[in-house]
C-alpha cells in the first residue's frame, strides 16, 4: 500500500497491517505456508509436464482425485506428508523436493 494512502487511513482511525499480523501468524507459520505453496506449484507443474491427470496421480499414490485437487490448491487441510507423497509419486528425488521448497 502506498505510504500516503496508509497515512490517510491511519489518520481516520483505521489500523493498517499485514495479513500475517491480522491472522496472528508467526515466522514459522509463514515459512510453512510458503513451503506448502511452493510444493503445490511444483506438483502441478510436474504433473502437467508428465501429461498426467489428477486421477492418475491419485491412483498411483493411493489417494483420490479430489484430494489431489486440494493438494494442488494448497488447501490447509493437506499435510506436508501428502504433498511429499504426491511429489514422490511423480518421480521427484529428495534433492528436487528440497529445491522446490527453496
Buried (B, 14 or more C-beta within 10 A) or exposed (E): EEEEEEEEEEEEEEEEEEEEEEEEBEEEEBEEBEBBEBBBEBBBEBBEEEEBEBBBBBBBBEBEBEBBEBBBEBEEEBEEEBBBBBBBBBEBEEEBBEEBBE
